[in-house]
Amino acid sequence: MDDAQADIYDCVIIGAGAAGLCAGRHLLQHHNRPSPPSLLLLEALLRIGGRVHTTTLSVPSSSSPPSSVRVDLGAEFIHGSTTMINEMVRSNNWPTEEVFTAAQGDGGPDDAPTSDHQKYGVYYLGKEKKLLRYDDEDPDFVKMNESFWSLADLDPAEIDPEMSIADHFESQQISSRMTGMSNAGYSNTSAAPSLSSLSLLRTVEYERHWKDNDGCCQDDGGDCRLSNDMSMSDVIDRIAVDVDVGKNCRLGVKVDRIDWEGDVVKIESSAGYIIRSRTVIVTVPVKILQTPSLLFFHPPLPPPKVSSLSLYGMEDALKLFLIFREPVWPSKVQNCILSDSPIPEMWFRSTPSNLHICCCFATSTFASNLKILGEVKAVDIALNLLSSMFTNSPQQNKSHLLSTHMISWSSTPSILGGYSYPKVGMSESHVKLIAEPLESKVFFAGEHTHVGAGMTVHAAMETGIMAAQSVLNCL
C-alpha cells in the first residue's frame, strides 16, 4: 500500500542512529529554501539511537526502592578532543570524566594517569599471571606499544595493500609473548578477529587521520565519558530534539527494498508500505548493506561498490556488566587489557550512588565465545580473572556482586554486530566507492562511509552531515 501522504518527500532517511539523526538535523537547519525540505526518518527498531543505547539496570538494595544505574549498552566513550561531540559537550556544559586510554587500538597506553582523578590502566599477561602497569619497562611490552604508536608515521604510498598488521609486526620482530596482548588491545578494540585480519594500509590511514584531525594525540587531552549518570544517549536525545522525531520519524519500520530506477525513489517496508522520495540517505550498518536479502536495491548496487563493501568485516560486540557494592579492583585502576584470556578488556567506574561497575568488553571471536557460554559462565570467568589480577578471592568478589547484565549486538536483527573493521586489501579508495551516491538520488552515511576513520559515533555523525549537504545540493 502507498504511504498516506500524497506528496513525495524531499528526503527519506533510513536509520535513526547517529548518522541518520545528524543528517535530518542538517537538512532542517541548513537549507536555503522558503520552507524546510519534507523529511521522514524510518527506523527498524522501536527506539532511536542505533548502536547508541542506554538502559537502566535495577540493583538489589536493602533500602526501598531498589537502587538503579544507567549503563551504555553500545557506544560509551567520547574519542578525541576536537570532534563535534566534544563541541556539544562544551556548549552544553555537560560533566565529563577523563578516561585513561589503555587499549592500543585507541592509541594507548597514555603516558600519564588522568589529570582529574589520577586513574591509569594495567595490562594482564594471562599465561604468565603477571600484571603490568601502563608505564612498565618490560622490553617486549614497550616495543609492542612503540610499534603501534609508530603506525601513524608510516607512508601509505609505500605500503603493500595486501599486508596485514600481523605482517608488519613480524617484520618489526615483535615478541610472540605479546601476541595475546596485541589481539586484546588492538584487534578487540578494532572488532577484528586478529591482527592478521586487519589491513595495514587502511589502519595506517585511520591512525594518520585520528592524529591529524580528531585530537587523538596524547597531548590533546585524550578520551572521556559523560559522568554524573549522563550517557551517550543524552547526545542522541539532544540531536533528536532538533529533528522533532515525534513528527518526522517512524519507529518499527524495516525497509526491505529501495527502487531507484525512476525519477523518484520508492522505499518499500516489510509492512507493505511504499514511500516515495526525491532522495534517500541510507545509514544502515555495513552488514545490512552486504546482505541483499536484508536490504534489496533495484537496480542492484554497482559491482565496484559491492566489491568494496566486501572488504569490510563486521562481527559481534558484547558487553558484560558486573555491579558491585564494593570495588574489587584498586581505586586508581580504571581499565585493564587482558592477554590470553577469555575476556580481553575490563573498564572500571563508580557511580554517584556509590555503586561500582566492571564492564567487560569483547568483540569478534572473544564475543562469540562468551555468547555461547552464556551470562552465568561469563560472570564466573570475570570473577576469576578479577581475582587473578587483584587481591580478593573469587568467592569474596561474588559476595560483593549485586547484579549482572550481558548484551550481544549480533542479536539485534537490524544491526547484527558492533562496528566495521577494514580487511586486508582495503584502502581509502574503497571507502570513497562505498560512500559514492547513486545518480544523485541515493546517498550513504554511517561510520563505514567515513573516508578518514570509522568505528566511532562522531564519524557516523560527520557522514550524516556530509550526506545531507549533498542532498541539499541536489534538491
MARSE-816655 format. One record per residue (C-alpha): x, y negated, z; residue number from 1. Coordinates in nm, 2 decimals. Each point is the difference from the previous one (the first is absolute). Example, Ala and Ser with C-alpha at 12.3 -4.5 7.8 and 13.67 -1.06 7.14 Angstrom:
<pts>
<east->1.23	north->0.45	up->0.78	nr->1>
<east->0.14	north->-0.34	up->-0.07	nr->2>
</pts>
This chain:
<pts>
<east->0.00	north->0.00	up->0.00	nr->1>
<east->0.11	north->-0.35	up->-0.07	nr->2>
<east->0.09	north->-0.25	up->0.27	nr->3>
<east->-0.29	north->-0.20	up->0.11	nr->4>
<east->0.18	north->-0.33	up->-0.09	nr->5>
<east->-0.08	north->-0.10	up->-0.35	nr->6>
<east->0.31	north->-0.21	up->-0.05	nr->7>
<east->0.34	north->0.14	up->-0.07	nr->8>
<east->0.25	north->-0.05	up->0.28	nr->9>
<east->0.31	north->-0.20	up->-0.08	nr->10>
<east->0.21	north->0.24	up->0.21	nr->11>
<east->-0.05	north->0.33	up->0.18	nr->12>
<east->0.27	north->0.11	up->0.24	nr->13>
<east->0.03	north->0.36	up->0.07	nr->14>
<east->0.12	north->0.05	up->0.36	nr->15>
<east->-0.04	north->-0.23	up->0.30	nr->16>
<east->0.34	north->0.05	up->0.16	nr->17>
<east->0.28	north->-0.26	up->0.03	nr->18>
<east->0.04	north->-0.04	up->-0.38	nr->19>
<east->-0.36	north->-0.01	up->-0.08	nr->20>
<east->-0.10	north->-0.25	up->0.27	nr->21>
<east->0.29	north->-0.23	up->-0.09	nr->22>
<east->-0.10	north->0.02	up->-0.37	nr->23>
<east->-0.35	north->-0.10	up->0.09	nr->24>
<east->0.10	north->-0.29	up->0.22	nr->25>
<east->0.23	north->-0.13	up->-0.27	nr->26>
<east->-0.28	north->0.02	up->-0.26	nr->27>
<east->-0.23	north->-0.20	up->0.23	nr->28>
<east->0.25	north->-0.26	up->0.12	nr->29>
<east->0.22	north->-0.07	up->-0.31	nr->30>
<east->-0.23	north->-0.02	up->-0.29	nr->31>
<east->-0.04	north->-0.31	up->-0.22	nr->32>
<east->-0.37	north->0.04	up->-0.08	nr->33>
<east->-0.31	north->-0.19	up->0.11	nr->34>
<east->-0.10	north->0.30	up->0.21	nr->35>
<east->0.20	north->0.31	up->0.12	nr->36>
<east->0.02	north->0.31	up->-0.22	nr->37>
<east->-0.27	north->0.25	up->0.06	nr->38>
<east->0.17	north->0.27	up->0.21	nr->39>
<east->-0.07	north->0.35	up->0.13	nr->40>
<east->0.23	north->0.23	up->0.21	nr->41>
<east->-0.07	north->0.37	up->0.00	nr->42>
<east->0.14	north->0.21	up->0.28	nr->43>
<east->-0.03	north->0.37	up->0.03	nr->44>
<east->0.04	north->0.01	up->0.38	nr->45>
<east->-0.26	north->-0.13	up->0.24	nr->46>
<east->0.24	north->-0.27	up->0.12	nr->47>
<east->0.24	north->-0.25	up->-0.15	nr->48>
<east->0.38	north->0.01	up->0.04	nr->49>
<east->0.10	north->0.31	up->-0.18	nr->50>
<east->0.32	north->0.13	up->0.16	nr->51>
<east->-0.02	north->-0.27	up->0.27	nr->52>
<east->-0.23	north->0.14	up->0.26	nr->53>
<east->-0.03	north->-0.06	up->0.37	nr->54>
<east->-0.20	north->0.20	up->0.25	nr->55>
<east->-0.07	north->-0.02	up->0.37	nr->56>
<east->0.09	north->0.31	up->0.20	nr->57>
<east->-0.18	north->0.07	up->0.32	nr->58>
<east->0.24	north->0.09	up->0.29	nr->59>
<east->-0.12	north->0.19	up->0.31	nr->60>
<east->0.02	north->-0.21	up->0.31	nr->61>
<east->-0.09	north->0.02	up->0.36	nr->62>
<east->-0.16	north->-0.34	up->-0.04	nr->63>
<east->-0.33	north->-0.06	up->-0.17	nr->64>
<east->-0.04	north->-0.06	up->-0.29	nr->65>
<east->0.29	north->0.20	up->-0.15	nr->66>
<east->0.30	north->-0.19	up->-0.14	nr->67>
<east->0.05	north->-0.03	up->-0.37	nr->68>
<east->0.28	north->-0.10	up->-0.23	nr->69>
<east->0.02	north->-0.12	up->-0.36	nr->70>
<east->0.24	north->0.19	up->-0.23	nr->71>
<east->0.09	north->-0.05	up->-0.37	nr->72>
<east->-0.07	north->0.33	up->-0.17	nr->73>
<east->0.17	north->-0.13	up->-0.32	nr->74>
<east->0.23	north->-0.29	up->-0.06	nr->75>
<east->0.13	north->-0.14	up->0.32	nr->76>
<east->0.31	north->-0.21	up->-0.05	nr->77>
<east->0.06	north->-0.34	up->-0.16	nr->78>
<east->0.31	north->0.05	up->-0.20	nr->79>
<east->0.23	north->-0.29	up->-0.07	nr->80>
<east->-0.03	north->-0.36	up->0.11	nr->81>
<east->-0.09	north->-0.20	up->-0.31	nr->82>
<east->-0.30	north->0.18	up->-0.15	nr->83>
<east->-0.36	north->-0.12	up->-0.02	nr->84>
<east->-0.09	north->0.20	up->0.31	nr->85>
<east->0.27	north->-0.18	up->0.19	nr->86>
<east->-0.16	north->-0.33	up->-0.12	nr->87>
<east->-0.34	north->0.12	up->0.11	nr->88>
<east->0.13	north->0.08	up->0.35	nr->89>
<east->0.17	north->-0.33	up->0.04	nr->90>
<east->-0.29	north->-0.21	up->-0.13	nr->91>
<east->-0.25	north->0.18	up->0.23	nr->92>
<east->0.24	north->0.00	up->0.29	nr->93>
<east->-0.05	north->0.37	up->0.05	nr->94>
<east->0.21	north->0.17	up->0.27	nr->95>
<east->0.27	north->0.24	up->-0.11	nr->96>
<east->0.26	north->0.23	up->0.15	nr->97>
<east->0.34	north->0.05	up->-0.16	nr->98>
<east->0.07	north->0.35	up->-0.12	nr->99>
<east->0.35	north->0.15	up->0.00	nr->100>
<east->0.05	north->0.14	up->-0.34	nr->101>
<east->0.12	north->0.35	up->0.05	nr->102>
<east->-0.08	north->0.19	up->-0.32	nr->103>
<east->0.27	north->-0.03	up->-0.26	nr->104>
<east->-0.28	north->-0.01	up->-0.26	nr->105>
<east->-0.11	north->-0.33	up->0.15	nr->106>
<east->0.36	north->-0.14	up->0.01	nr->107>
<east->0.09	north->0.13	up->0.34	nr->108>
<east->0.16	north->0.03	up->0.24	nr->109>
<east->-0.01	north->-0.36	up->0.10	nr->110>
<east->0.33	north->-0.13	up->0.15	nr->111>
<east->-0.15	north->-0.12	up->0.32	nr->112>
<east->-0.30	north->0.05	up->0.23	nr->113>
<east->-0.31	north->-0.21	up->-0.06	nr->114>
<east->0.03	north->-0.35	up->0.13	nr->115>
<east->-0.34	north->-0.01	up->0.18	nr->116>
<east->0.02	north->0.31	up->0.22	nr->117>
<east->0.35	north->0.15	up->-0.07	nr->118>
<east->-0.15	north->0.31	up->-0.16	nr->119>
<east->0.21	north->0.24	up->-0.21	nr->120>
<east->-0.01	north->0.33	up->-0.19	nr->121>
<east->0.16	north->0.34	up->0.06	nr->122>
<east->0.09	north->0.29	up->-0.22	nr->123>
<east->-0.04	north->0.36	up->0.09	nr->124>
<east->0.22	north->0.27	up->-0.15	nr->125>
<east->-0.23	north->0.30	up->0.03	nr->126>
<east->0.25	north->0.27	up->-0.07	nr->127>
<east->0.25	north->-0.14	up->0.25	nr->128>
<east->-0.26	north->-0.11	up->0.26	nr->129>
<east->0.18	north->-0.33	up->0.00	nr->130>
<east->-0.14	north->-0.36	up->0.03	nr->131>
<east->0.17	north->-0.29	up->-0.16	nr->132>
<east->-0.06	north->-0.37	up->0.06	nr->133>
<east->-0.04	north->-0.22	up->-0.31	nr->134>
<east->0.36	north->-0.13	up->0.06	nr->135>
<east->0.16	north->0.33	up->0.06	nr->136>
<east->0.34	north->0.03	up->-0.16	nr->137>
<east->-0.04	north->0.36	up->-0.11	nr->138>
<east->0.20	north->-0.02	up->-0.34	nr->139>
<east->-0.25	north->0.21	up->-0.20	nr->140>
<east->-0.29	north->-0.21	up->0.13	nr->141>
<east->0.18	north->-0.32	up->-0.08	nr->142>
<east->0.10	north->0.11	up->-0.35	nr->143>
<east->-0.36	north->0.11	up->-0.08	nr->144>
<east->-0.14	north->-0.33	up->0.11	nr->145>
<east->0.25	north->-0.20	up->-0.19	nr->146>
<east->-0.07	north->0.20	up->-0.31	nr->147>
<east->-0.37	north->-0.08	up->0.02	nr->148>
<east->0.07	north->-0.37	up->0.07	nr->149>
<east->0.22	north->-0.02	up->-0.31	nr->150>
<east->-0.27	north->0.12	up->-0.24	nr->151>
<east->-0.11	north->-0.36	up->-0.05	nr->152>
<east->0.35	north->-0.08	up->-0.12	nr->153>
<east->0.00	north->0.25	up->-0.29	nr->154>
<east->-0.05	north->-0.12	up->-0.35	nr->155>
<east->-0.31	north->0.15	up->-0.16	nr->156>
<east->0.15	north->-0.03	up->-0.34	nr->157>
<east->0.27	north->0.25	up->0.10	nr->158>
<east->-0.23	north->0.27	up->0.15	nr->159>
<east->-0.10	north->0.31	up->-0.19	nr->160>
<east->-0.38	north->0.01	up->0.01	nr->161>
<east->0.01	north->0.37	up->0.06	nr->162>
<east->0.20	north->-0.03	up->0.33	nr->163>
<east->-0.17	north->0.05	up->0.34	nr->164>
<east->0.11	north->-0.15	up->0.33	nr->165>
<east->0.13	north->0.34	up->0.09	nr->166>
<east->0.23	north->0.00	up->-0.30	nr->167>
<east->0.13	north->-0.34	up->0.10	nr->168>
<east->0.06	north->0.12	up->0.36	nr->169>
<east->0.19	north->0.30	up->-0.12	nr->170>
<east->0.23	north->-0.23	up->-0.20	nr->171>
<east->0.04	north->-0.20	up->0.32	nr->172>
<east->0.09	north->0.31	up->0.19	nr->173>
<east->-0.26	north->-0.05	up->0.27	nr->174>
<east->0.03	north->0.27	up->0.26	nr->175>
<east->-0.25	north->0.29	up->-0.02	nr->176>
<east->-0.04	north->-0.06	up->0.37	nr->177>
<east->-0.20	north->-0.31	up->-0.09	nr->178>
<east->-0.23	north->0.17	up->-0.26	nr->179>
<east->-0.28	north->0.04	up->0.25	nr->180>
<east->0.03	north->-0.35	up->0.13	nr->181>
<east->-0.01	north->-0.14	up->-0.36	nr->182>
<east->-0.32	north->0.19	up->-0.07	nr->183>
<east->-0.16	north->-0.12	up->0.32	nr->184>
<east->0.12	north->-0.36	up->-0.02	nr->185>
<east->-0.03	north->-0.06	up->-0.37	nr->186>
<east->-0.19	north->0.27	up->-0.19	nr->187>
<east->-0.28	north->0.01	up->0.26	nr->188>
<east->-0.03	north->-0.38	up->0.00	nr->189>
<east->-0.01	north->0.01	up->-0.38	nr->190>
<east->-0.27	north->0.27	up->0.02	nr->191>
<east->0.22	north->0.23	up->-0.22	nr->192>
<east->0.08	north->0.37	up->0.06	nr->193>
<east->0.37	north->-0.06	up->0.00	nr->194>
<east->0.28	north->-0.22	up->-0.13	nr->195>
<east->0.02	north->0.23	up->-0.30	nr->196>
<east->-0.35	north->-0.12	up->-0.10	nr->197>
<east->0.07	north->-0.37	up->0.02	nr->198>
<east->0.12	north->-0.20	up->-0.30	nr->199>
<east->0.33	north->-0.17	up->0.08	nr->200>
<east->-0.06	north->-0.26	up->-0.27	nr->201>
<east->-0.34	north->-0.10	up->0.11	nr->202>
<east->0.10	north->0.01	up->0.37	nr->203>
<east->0.29	north->-0.24	up->-0.07	nr->204>
<east->-0.25	north->-0.23	up->-0.18	nr->205>
<east->-0.22	north->0.02	up->0.31	nr->206>
<east->0.28	north->-0.08	up->0.23	nr->207>
<east->0.12	north->-0.29	up->-0.20	nr->208>
<east->-0.35	north->-0.15	up->-0.01	nr->209>
<east->-0.05	north->0.04	up->0.37	nr->210>
<east->0.33	north->-0.16	up->0.07	nr->211>
<east->-0.05	north->-0.29	up->-0.24	nr->212>
<east->-0.37	north->-0.08	up->0.03	nr->213>
<east->-0.18	north->0.13	up->0.32	nr->214>
<east->0.24	north->-0.11	up->0.28	nr->215>
<east->0.08	north->0.36	up->0.08	nr->216>
<east->0.36	north->-0.06	up->0.08	nr->217>
<east->0.09	north->0.02	up->0.37	nr->218>
<east->0.10	north->-0.36	up->0.00	nr->219>
<east->-0.36	north->-0.10	up->-0.10	nr->220>
<east->-0.17	north->0.13	up->0.31	nr->221>
<east->-0.11	north->0.35	up->-0.09	nr->222>
<east->-0.34	north->0.17	up->0.04	nr->223>
<east->-0.27	north->-0.06	up->0.25	nr->224>
<east->-0.35	north->0.12	up->0.10	nr->225>
<east->-0.31	north->-0.19	up->0.12	nr->226>
<east->-0.03	north->0.02	up->0.38	nr->227>
<east->-0.26	north->-0.06	up->0.27	nr->228>
<east->-0.23	north->0.26	up->-0.14	nr->229>
<east->0.00	north->-0.16	up->-0.35	nr->230>
<east->0.06	north->0.23	up->-0.30	nr->231>
<east->0.06	north->0.00	up->-0.37	nr->232>
<east->-0.38	north->0.02	up->-0.05	nr->233>
<east->-0.01	north->-0.35	up->0.13	nr->234>
<east->0.19	north->-0.10	up->-0.31	nr->235>
<east->-0.25	north->0.17	up->-0.22	nr->236>
<east->-0.29	north->-0.14	up->0.18	nr->237>
<east->0.13	north->-0.35	up->-0.04	nr->238>
<east->0.03	north->0.04	up->-0.37	nr->239>
<east->-0.35	north->0.16	up->-0.01	nr->240>
<east->-0.16	north->-0.31	up->0.14	nr->241>
<east->0.12	north->-0.20	up->-0.30	nr->242>
<east->-0.13	north->0.26	up->-0.24	nr->243>
<east->-0.34	north->0.02	up->0.17	nr->244>
<east->0.00	north->0.37	up->-0.01	nr->245>
<east->-0.36	north->0.02	up->0.12	nr->246>
<east->-0.11	north->-0.16	up->-0.32	nr->247>
<east->0.27	north->0.10	up->-0.25	nr->248>
<east->0.09	north->0.36	up->0.11	nr->249>
<east->-0.19	north->0.33	up->-0.02	nr->250>
<east->0.13	north->0.28	up->0.23	nr->251>
<east->-0.03	north->0.37	up->-0.07	nr->252>
<east->0.01	north->-0.04	up->-0.37	nr->253>
<east->0.24	north->0.24	up->-0.17	nr->254>
<east->0.09	north->-0.09	up->-0.36	nr->255>
<east->0.04	north->0.30	up->-0.22	nr->256>
<east->0.04	north->-0.15	up->-0.35	nr->257>
<east->0.12	north->-0.32	up->-0.16	nr->258>
<east->-0.10	north->-0.05	up->-0.36	nr->259>
<east->0.20	north->-0.29	up->-0.15	nr->260>
<east->-0.06	north->0.07	up->-0.37	nr->261>
<east->-0.23	north->-0.28	up->-0.08	nr->262>
<east->-0.01	north->-0.38	up->0.07	nr->263>
<east->-0.14	north->0.07	up->0.35	nr->264>
<east->0.14	north->0.25	up->0.24	nr->265>
<east->-0.25	north->0.26	up->0.14	nr->266>
<east->0.07	north->0.13	up->0.35	nr->267>
<east->-0.19	north->0.32	up->0.10	nr->268>
<east->-0.03	north->0.11	up->0.36	nr->269>
<east->-0.07	north->0.35	up->0.14	nr->270>
<east->-0.34	north->-0.12	up->0.10	nr->271>
<east->-0.09	north->-0.06	up->-0.36	nr->272>
<east->0.03	north->-0.38	up->-0.01	nr->273>
<east->0.14	north->-0.17	up->-0.31	nr->274>
<east->0.15	north->-0.34	up->0.06	nr->275>
<east->0.11	north->-0.23	up->-0.27	nr->276>
<east->0.28	north->-0.25	up->0.02	nr->277>
<east->0.22	north->-0.21	up->-0.22	nr->278>
<east->0.31	north->0.11	up->0.20	nr->279>
<east->0.09	north->0.26	up->0.25	nr->280>
<east->0.28	north->0.02	up->0.26	nr->281>
<east->0.09	north->0.35	up->0.10	nr->282>
<east->0.17	north->0.03	up->0.34	nr->283>
<east->-0.05	north->0.37	up->0.08	nr->284>
<east->0.31	north->0.19	up->0.14	nr->285>
<east->0.24	north->0.15	up->-0.26	nr->286>
<east->-0.12	north->0.36	up->0.07	nr->287>
<east->-0.35	north->-0.10	up->-0.12	nr->288>
<east->0.14	north->-0.15	up->-0.32	nr->289>
<east->0.20	north->0.32	up->-0.06	nr->290>
<east->-0.31	north->0.22	up->0.01	nr->291>
<east->-0.25	north->-0.05	up->-0.28	nr->292>
<east->-0.26	north->0.22	up->0.18	nr->293>
<east->-0.01	north->-0.26	up->0.28	nr->294>
<east->0.00	north->-0.31	up->-0.23	nr->295>
<east->-0.05	north->0.04	up->-0.37	nr->296>
<east->0.09	north->-0.27	up->-0.25	nr->297>
<east->-0.16	north->-0.03	up->-0.35	nr->298>
<east->0.20	north->-0.04	up->-0.21	nr->299>
<east->0.26	north->0.19	up->0.20	nr->300>
<east->0.29	north->-0.19	up->0.15	nr->301>
<east->0.28	north->-0.05	up->-0.25	nr->302>
<east->0.27	north->0.28	up->0.01	nr->303>
<east->0.28	north->-0.23	up->0.11	nr->304>
<east->-0.21	north->-0.11	up->0.31	nr->305>
<east->-0.09	north->0.36	up->0.08	nr->306>
<east->0.37	north->0.11	up->-0.04	nr->307>
<east->0.10	north->-0.29	up->0.23	nr->308>
<east->-0.26	north->0.09	up->0.26	nr->309>
<east->0.14	north->0.36	up->0.01	nr->310>
<east->0.33	north->-0.14	up->0.13	nr->311>
<east->-0.17	north->-0.10	up->0.33	nr->312>
<east->-0.05	north->0.24	up->0.28	nr->313>
<east->-0.26	north->-0.04	up->0.27	nr->314>
<east->-0.02	north->0.24	up->0.28	nr->315>
<east->-0.16	north->0.02	up->0.34	nr->316>
<east->0.06	north->-0.24	up->0.29	nr->317>
<east->-0.10	north->0.10	up->0.35	nr->318>
<east->-0.01	north->-0.17	up->0.34	nr->319>
<east->-0.03	north->0.17	up->0.33	nr->320>
<east->-0.07	north->-0.22	up->0.30	nr->321>
<east->0.08	north->0.10	up->0.36	nr->322>
<east->-0.13	north->-0.23	up->0.26	nr->323>
<east->0.16	north->0.01	up->0.35	nr->324>
<east->-0.08	north->-0.15	up->0.33	nr->325>
<east->0.37	north->-0.04	up->0.06	nr->326>
<east->0.28	north->-0.04	up->-0.26	nr->327>
<east->0.20	north->0.32	up->-0.04	nr->328>
<east->0.28	north->-0.17	up->-0.19	nr->329>
<east->0.26	north->-0.27	up->0.11	nr->330>
<east->-0.16	north->-0.34	up->0.03	nr->331>
<east->0.24	north->-0.16	up->-0.25	nr->332>
<east->-0.04	north->0.27	up->-0.27	nr->333>
<east->-0.25	north->-0.11	up->-0.26	nr->334>
<east->0.04	north->0.27	up->-0.26	nr->335>
<east->0.19	north->0.32	up->-0.09	nr->336>
<east->0.11	north->0.17	up->-0.32	nr->337>
<east->0.02	north->0.38	up->0.05	nr->338>
<east->0.21	north->0.22	up->-0.23	nr->339>
<east->-0.06	north->0.37	up->-0.06	nr->340>
<east->-0.33	north->-0.03	up->0.20	nr->341>
<east->-0.37	north->0.07	up->-0.10	nr->342>
<east->-0.07	north->-0.37	up->0.08	nr->343>
<east->0.23	north->-0.25	up->-0.17	nr->344>
<east->-0.10	north->-0.33	up->0.16	nr->345>
<east->-0.14	north->-0.12	up->0.33	nr->346>
<east->-0.11	north->-0.35	up->0.09	nr->347>
<east->-0.06	north->-0.12	up->0.35	nr->348>
<east->-0.20	north->-0.29	up->0.14	nr->349>
<east->-0.20	north->-0.11	up->0.30	nr->350>
<east->-0.34	north->-0.18	up->0.00	nr->351>
<east->-0.12	north->-0.30	up->0.20	nr->352>
<east->-0.22	north->0.25	up->0.19	nr->353>
<east->0.31	north->0.20	up->0.11	nr->354>
<east->-0.05	north->0.30	up->-0.23	nr->355>
<east->0.31	north->0.14	up->-0.17	nr->356>
<east->-0.02	north->0.13	up->-0.35	nr->357>
<east->0.23	north->0.23	up->-0.19	nr->358>
<east->-0.07	north->0.01	up->-0.37	nr->359>
<east->0.15	north->0.28	up->-0.20	nr->360>
<east->0.03	north->-0.08	up->-0.36	nr->361>
<east->0.05	north->0.26	up->-0.27	nr->362>
<east->-0.03	north->0.01	up->-0.38	nr->363>
<east->0.03	north->0.25	up->-0.28	nr->364>
<east->0.11	north->0.34	up->0.11	nr->365>
<east->0.03	north->-0.11	up->0.37	nr->366>
<east->-0.36	north->-0.11	up->-0.01	nr->367>
<east->-0.13	north->0.31	up->-0.19	nr->368>
<east->0.16	north->0.23	up->0.26	nr->369>
<east->-0.14	north->-0.18	up->0.29	nr->370>
<east->-0.34	north->-0.01	up->-0.16	nr->371>
<east->0.01	north->0.38	up->-0.04	nr->372>
<east->0.10	north->0.05	up->0.36	nr->373>
<east->-0.29	north->-0.22	up->0.12	nr->374>
<east->-0.02	north->-0.27	up->0.27	nr->375>
<east->0.04	north->0.22	up->0.31	nr->376>
<east->0.32	north->0.17	up->-0.12	nr->377>
<east->0.13	north->-0.34	up->-0.14	nr->378>
<east->-0.05	north->-0.15	up->0.35	nr->379>
<east->0.19	north->0.28	up->0.16	nr->380>
<east->0.29	north->-0.06	up->-0.24	nr->381>
<east->0.00	north->-0.37	up->0.07	nr->382>
<east->0.00	north->0.06	up->0.38	nr->383>
<east->0.30	north->0.24	up->-0.03	nr->384>
<east->0.19	north->-0.24	up->-0.22	nr->385>
<east->-0.05	north->-0.28	up->0.25	nr->386>
<east->0.13	north->0.23	up->0.27	nr->387>
<east->0.30	north->0.10	up->-0.21	nr->388>
<east->0.09	north->-0.37	up->-0.05	nr->389>
<east->-0.08	north->-0.15	up->0.33	nr->390>
<east->-0.02	north->0.11	up->0.37	nr->391>
<east->-0.35	north->0.14	up->0.06	nr->392>
<east->-0.09	north->0.37	up->-0.05	nr->393>
<east->-0.28	north->0.08	up->-0.25	nr->394>
<east->-0.23	north->0.07	up->0.30	nr->395>
<east->0.08	north->-0.34	up->0.15	nr->396>
<east->-0.07	north->-0.17	up->-0.33	nr->397>
<east->-0.33	north->0.19	up->-0.03	nr->398>
<east->-0.11	north->-0.11	up->0.34	nr->399>
<east->0.03	north->-0.36	up->-0.11	nr->400>
<east->-0.19	north->0.06	up->-0.33	nr->401>
<east->-0.35	north->-0.15	up->-0.01	nr->402>
<east->-0.11	north->0.04	up->-0.36	nr->403>
<east->0.12	north->0.09	up->-0.35	nr->404>
<east->-0.12	north->-0.06	up->-0.36	nr->405>
<east->0.14	north->0.11	up->-0.34	nr->406>
<east->-0.08	north->-0.12	up->-0.35	nr->407>
<east->0.11	north->0.13	up->-0.33	nr->408>
<east->-0.05	north->-0.23	up->-0.29	nr->409>
<east->-0.01	north->0.28	up->-0.26	nr->410>
<east->-0.34	north->0.09	up->0.15	nr->411>
<east->-0.16	north->-0.33	up->-0.12	nr->412>
<east->-0.15	north->0.08	up->-0.35	nr->413>
<east->0.03	north->-0.34	up->-0.15	nr->414>
<east->0.37	north->-0.05	up->0.12	nr->415>
<east->0.16	north->0.35	up->0.01	nr->416>
<east->0.32	north->-0.10	up->0.17	nr->417>
<east->0.23	north->-0.26	up->0.14	nr->418>
<east->0.18	north->-0.22	up->-0.25	nr->419>
<east->0.20	north->0.04	up->-0.32	nr->420>
<east->0.36	north->0.09	up->-0.04	nr->421>
<east->0.22	north->-0.02	up->-0.32	nr->422>
<east->0.10	north->0.34	up->-0.13	nr->423>
<east->0.33	north->0.06	up->-0.18	nr->424>
<east->-0.02	north->-0.15	up->-0.35	nr->425>
<east->-0.20	north->-0.31	up->0.10	nr->426>
<east->0.11	north->-0.36	up->-0.05	nr->427>
<east->-0.15	north->-0.35	up->0.01	nr->428>
<east->-0.11	north->0.04	up->-0.36	nr->429>
<east->-0.24	north->0.28	up->0.09	nr->430>
<east->-0.16	north->-0.21	up->0.27	nr->431>
<east->-0.06	north->-0.28	up->-0.26	nr->432>
<east->-0.17	north->0.25	up->-0.23	nr->433>
<east->-0.22	north->0.11	up->0.29	nr->434>
<east->-0.10	north->-0.35	up->0.08	nr->435>
<east->-0.06	north->-0.10	up->-0.36	nr->436>
<east->-0.37	north->-0.09	up->-0.07	nr->437>
<east->-0.21	north->0.18	up->-0.26	nr->438>
<east->-0.10	north->-0.25	up->-0.27	nr->439>
<east->-0.04	north->-0.29	up->0.25	nr->440>
<east->-0.30	north->0.19	up->0.14	nr->441>
<east->0.13	north->0.25	up->0.25	nr->442>
<east->0.26	north->-0.12	up->0.25	nr->443>
<east->0.19	north->0.20	up->0.26	nr->444>
<east->0.11	north->-0.09	up->0.36	nr->445>
<east->0.12	north->0.18	up->0.31	nr->446>
<east->0.33	north->0.07	up->0.16	nr->447>
<east->0.10	north->0.24	up->-0.28	nr->448>
<east->-0.02	north->-0.29	up->-0.26	nr->449>
<east->0.24	north->-0.23	up->0.18	nr->450>
<east->0.30	north->-0.04	up->-0.22	nr->451>
<east->0.23	north->-0.11	up->0.28	nr->452>
<east->-0.08	north->0.24	up->0.27	nr->453>
<east->-0.31	north->0.20	up->0.10	nr->454>
<east->-0.09	north->0.20	up->0.31	nr->455>
<east->-0.12	north->-0.30	up->0.21	nr->456>
<east->-0.32	north->-0.18	up->0.06	nr->457>
<east->0.14	north->-0.33	up->-0.11	nr->458>
<east->0.11	north->0.16	up->-0.33	nr->459>
<east->-0.36	north->0.10	up->-0.05	nr->460>
<east->-0.13	north->-0.34	up->0.09	nr->461>
<east->0.24	north->-0.17	up->-0.25	nr->462>
<east->-0.10	north->0.22	up->-0.28	nr->463>
<east->-0.37	north->-0.07	up->0.06	nr->464>
<east->0.07	north->-0.37	up->-0.03	nr->465>
<east->0.20	north->0.05	up->-0.32	nr->466>
<east->-0.27	north->0.21	up->-0.16	nr->467>
<east->-0.27	north->-0.25	up->0.10	nr->468>
<east->0.20	north->-0.29	up->-0.16	nr->469>
<east->0.03	north->0.21	up->-0.32	nr->470>
<east->-0.38	north->0.04	up->0.00	nr->471>
<east->-0.05	north->-0.37	up->0.05	nr->472>
<east->0.23	north->-0.07	up->-0.29	nr->473>
<east->-0.22	north->0.22	up->-0.22	nr->474>
<east->-0.35	north->-0.12	up->0.11	nr->475>
</pts>
